[in-house]
Amino acid sequence: MSAITLNGSPHELAGEVTIDELLRRLGRDPAVPGVAVAVGDRVVRRSEWEQTRVRPGDRVEVVTAAQGG
Protein backbone atom coordinates (compact mmCIF):
# COMPACT_ATOMS: atom_id res chain seq x y z
CA MET A 1 0.00 0.00 0.00
CA SER A 2 1.09 3.54 -0.65
CA ALA A 3 -0.32 6.85 0.48
CA ILE A 4 -1.25 10.03 -1.34
CA THR A 5 -2.97 13.16 -0.08
CA LEU A 6 -6.39 13.40 -1.69
CA ASN A 7 -8.28 16.66 -1.21
CA GLY A 8 -6.25 17.32 1.94
CA SER A 9 -6.70 13.89 3.56
CA PRO A 10 -4.50 10.78 3.53
CA HIS A 11 -5.66 8.13 1.07
CA GLU A 12 -4.21 4.64 0.62
CA LEU A 13 -3.60 3.19 -2.84
CA ALA A 14 -2.48 -0.26 -3.92
CA GLY A 15 0.44 0.88 -6.09
CA GLU A 16 0.58 3.54 -8.78
CA VAL A 17 -2.58 4.33 -10.74
CA THR A 18 -3.50 6.77 -13.48
CA ILE A 19 -5.81 9.67 -12.75
CA ASP A 20 -8.47 7.91 -14.81
CA GLU A 21 -8.14 4.77 -12.64
CA LEU A 22 -8.13 6.81 -9.43
CA LEU A 23 -11.39 8.53 -10.35
CA ARG A 24 -13.01 5.17 -11.14
CA ARG A 25 -11.86 3.77 -7.77
CA LEU A 26 -13.45 6.80 -6.13
CA GLY A 27 -16.74 5.95 -7.84
CA ARG A 28 -16.54 8.83 -10.31
CA ASP A 29 -16.98 8.52 -14.05
CA PRO A 30 -14.01 10.27 -15.71
CA ALA A 31 -16.17 10.98 -18.78
CA VAL A 32 -18.58 13.21 -16.83
CA PRO A 33 -17.87 16.90 -17.46
CA GLY A 34 -17.29 19.39 -14.66
CA VAL A 35 -14.37 17.63 -12.96
CA ALA A 36 -10.86 19.06 -12.66
CA VAL A 37 -7.79 17.30 -11.26
CA ALA A 38 -4.49 18.73 -10.04
CA VAL A 39 -1.42 16.73 -9.05
CA GLY A 40 0.94 18.80 -6.98
CA ASP A 41 0.61 22.35 -8.27
CA ARG A 42 -0.27 21.36 -11.85
CA VAL A 43 -3.77 21.07 -13.27
CA VAL A 44 -3.80 17.97 -15.46
CA ARG A 45 -5.68 18.21 -18.75
CA ARG A 46 -8.47 15.68 -19.16
CA SER A 47 -6.74 14.38 -22.30
CA GLU A 48 -3.76 13.38 -20.10
CA TRP A 49 -5.71 11.51 -17.39
CA GLU A 50 -5.18 8.06 -18.95
CA GLN A 51 -1.39 8.54 -19.05
CA THR A 52 -0.70 10.60 -15.91
CA ARG A 53 0.32 8.42 -12.97
CA VAL A 54 -0.40 9.21 -9.34
CA ARG A 55 2.57 8.14 -7.24
CA PRO A 56 3.09 7.66 -3.49
CA GLY A 57 3.45 11.00 -1.76
CA ASP A 58 1.57 12.95 -4.47
CA ARG A 59 -0.91 15.63 -3.46
CA VAL A 60 -4.06 15.26 -5.58
CA GLU A 61 -7.01 17.63 -5.68
CA VAL A 62 -10.25 16.55 -7.37
CA VAL A 63 -12.74 19.38 -7.83
CA THR A 64 -16.30 19.07 -9.11
CA ALA A 65 -18.18 22.08 -10.46
CA ALA A 66 -21.57 22.73 -8.91
CA GLN A 67 -24.43 25.01 -9.92
CA GLY A 68 -26.30 27.11 -7.47
CA GLY A 69 -26.29 30.43 -5.84
C-alpha positions as CSV (number, residue, x, y, z in Angstrom):
1,M,0.0,0.0,0.0
2,S,1.1,3.5,-0.6
3,A,-0.3,6.9,0.5
4,I,-1.3,10.0,-1.3
5,T,-3.0,13.2,-0.1
6,L,-6.4,13.4,-1.7
7,N,-8.3,16.7,-1.2
8,G,-6.3,17.3,1.9
9,S,-6.7,13.9,3.6
10,P,-4.5,10.8,3.5
11,H,-5.7,8.1,1.1
12,E,-4.2,4.6,0.6
13,L,-3.6,3.2,-2.8
14,A,-2.5,-0.3,-3.9
15,G,0.4,0.9,-6.1
16,E,0.6,3.5,-8.8
17,V,-2.6,4.3,-10.7
18,T,-3.5,6.8,-13.5
19,I,-5.8,9.7,-12.8
20,D,-8.5,7.9,-14.8
21,E,-8.1,4.8,-12.6
22,L,-8.1,6.8,-9.4
23,L,-11.4,8.5,-10.3
24,R,-13.0,5.2,-11.1
25,R,-11.9,3.8,-7.8
26,L,-13.4,6.8,-6.1
27,G,-16.7,6.0,-7.8
28,R,-16.5,8.8,-10.3
29,D,-17.0,8.5,-14.0
30,P,-14.0,10.3,-15.7
31,A,-16.2,11.0,-18.8
32,V,-18.6,13.2,-16.8
33,P,-17.9,16.9,-17.5
34,G,-17.3,19.4,-14.7
35,V,-14.4,17.6,-13.0
36,A,-10.9,19.1,-12.7
37,V,-7.8,17.3,-11.3
38,A,-4.5,18.7,-10.0
39,V,-1.4,16.7,-9.1
40,G,0.9,18.8,-7.0
41,D,0.6,22.4,-8.3
42,R,-0.3,21.4,-11.8
43,V,-3.8,21.1,-13.3
44,V,-3.8,18.0,-15.5
45,R,-5.7,18.2,-18.7
46,R,-8.5,15.7,-19.2
47,S,-6.7,14.4,-22.3
48,E,-3.8,13.4,-20.1
49,W,-5.7,11.5,-17.4
50,E,-5.2,8.1,-18.9
51,Q,-1.4,8.5,-19.1
52,T,-0.7,10.6,-15.9
53,R,0.3,8.4,-13.0
54,V,-0.4,9.2,-9.3
55,R,2.6,8.1,-7.2
56,P,3.1,7.7,-3.5
57,G,3.4,11.0,-1.8
58,D,1.6,13.0,-4.5
59,R,-0.9,15.6,-3.5
60,V,-4.1,15.3,-5.6
61,E,-7.0,17.6,-5.7
62,V,-10.2,16.5,-7.4
63,V,-12.7,19.4,-7.8
64,T,-16.3,19.1,-9.1
65,A,-18.2,22.1,-10.5
66,A,-21.6,22.7,-8.9
67,Q,-24.4,25.0,-9.9
68,G,-26.3,27.1,-7.5
69,G,-26.3,30.4,-5.8
